[in-house]
């Protein structure tokens, strides 16, 4: 059942299901923490610089947030963490967290903190979650929200609705009318003991919207069972009514049990907003004493090395004691073996950690052949000292703190992540605030791939100002965060747009860098009108490739010009460098104008100017979307809830984008293209229609031919 935020709040505040009070379904039930549900949508309100961010989608693997300083990116991550924070992270505090300009409303009692929702999350269930709950709930979305007083509520969307008294009132009346007829009254004074009269004692205080749960459900269930014997055993209709009522009365308990299970399946949100450095040398005895006496006043000072010890599988005391243990008498073989086994265990664990860290770092910190850098990280124990050193290309060990800040950061990141991933980070959602700031731009580009690998196991959301942490093929997973003014507060845009140029700067720089790298690097170049054309062509080609069909030649660079009018400029520049060039233009007015430019015809020739209308039958003004006409109709229906199939069928010559623009409220070409990319990740080429497959195979064949 789809419900608004307000309706959910009204219903649940009556039952007041706080997370601290969720019942345990079965004390012996083990809740798996693998492949947990994913956050698919979120909204932040009434929190610091945020009045209302608006709802924004979260990608299944990786989501990137960009925006200028002070836009509110970090604030969004901190709010999201409260959806399920680690135990040691404090909750909301109205004095500190409610928007300062509005705090007087709380101070004067005009606004009650119990009614102020801060963060809302919508979670998509994974198979592991679905396996734990009844089948009728498996296609639902789990909604969880938290108020500024730290009260929490949850609900199910697209699930069977809860049962209220109005849902069973009619059947109860009919059943008990039947029971009254079976109830023999010999003494008029016993009239008050008729089932329907006794039932009134339970239901008299109920109104139509009263939930059938808790004490009411228990009493009704017991009353039905007590009077079951009065049902005429040959009356199948009333027996069926009895069974139906039993199921309805039990349903809300089942609903609450599902909520309880899903609340425990909800992943923990881990925020990395400060990456603790691993120190190159730590005195184990001193660290052990500080740990045992709880003298770790500055968490930042020791945290990195505590994580390193955790990764190694030792406590500071264990390693310290090993460093102080004297070799036993050689006349005692058992003691000597025990001592040797302990040292070997330490050595093997240190070596295993060193190899693991080195392998991960090599994937990002690739050595330059002309200037060899770090190649091998070593973790060693020498007496009371635990050391982290780097072996250079000539075999010399160099302390970690003598390497660059970027390299130290990378080592520390992996140590902390691997250590924490062994427990609370496992299958959690990672929130990374400005990762890799101290890395060189090209190292950041490599680290971007590391984040992608992390995201395969842990859904990841990260903020950045760096163009190197936004791939040119990742624009569909970018959210732009901006704050026009304090009164409006922080907003999260659902499309790549911003009124502040600084918000789009990382994207522009990323595209500019990629264009500069690829513009003259490929012999074959296909110029497209815009970004969405690039997405459709690239995603569909990948579908065909995965199915074994002929796909776009991977040596062809796709270059989008941002408008049809700019295609001629790109074509002229590339052609001047003796490169092979073709252009794909829509058959709308802008595409026609560009195709008829004398310079473009002269540069490319008619054969290398490809028009979408040539690959779609009977749509004279076809755009690239018309090559996916039927599939996009189904995607629009799923995304917007508007079915345009009958209109499209009655107007087969009309461009599908024209239909969507007129018939679909708030329609966005960008959002549609992004939705198609998501569709391709869960579908195959065979899911396209026969006509669509034909259109795309012909188009790709012609592109490859023009640029052979």
Secondary structure, 3 states (H helix, E strand, C coil): CCCCHHHHHHHHHHHCCCHHHCCCCCCCCCCCCCCCCEEEEEEEEEECCEEECCCEECCCCEEEEECCCCCCHHHHHHHHHCCCECCCCCCCCHHHHCCHHHHHHHHCCCCCHHHCEEEEEEEECCHHHHCCCCHHHCCCEEEEEEECCCCEEEEEECCCCCCEHHHHHHHHHHHHHHHHHHCCCCCHHHHHHCHHHHHHHHHCCCCCCCECCHHHHHHHHHHHHHCHHHCCCCCHHHHHHHHHHHHHHHHHHHHHHHHHHHHHHCCCEEEECCCCCCCCEEEHHHHHHHHHCCCCCCHHHHHHHHHHHHHHCCCHHHHHHHHHCCCCCCCCHHHHHHHHHHHHHHHHHHHHHHHHHHHHHHHHCCCECCECCCCEEEEEEECCEEEEEEECCCCCEEEHHHCCHHHHHHHHHHHHHHHHHCCCCCCCEEEEECCCCCCCHHHHHHHHHHHHHHHHHCCEEEEECCHHHCCCCCHHHEEEEECCCCCCCCEEECCCCCCCHHHHHHHHHHHHHHHHHHCCCCCEEEEECCHHHHHHHHHHHHHHHHCCCCCCCCCEEEEECCCHHHHHHHHHHHHHCCCEEEEEECCCHHHHHHHCCHHHHHHHCHHHEEEHHHHCCCCCCCCHHHHHHHHHHHHHHHHHCCCCHHHHHHCCCCCHHHHHHHHCCCCCHHHHHHHHHHHHHCCCHHHCCHHHHHHHHHHHHHHHHHCC
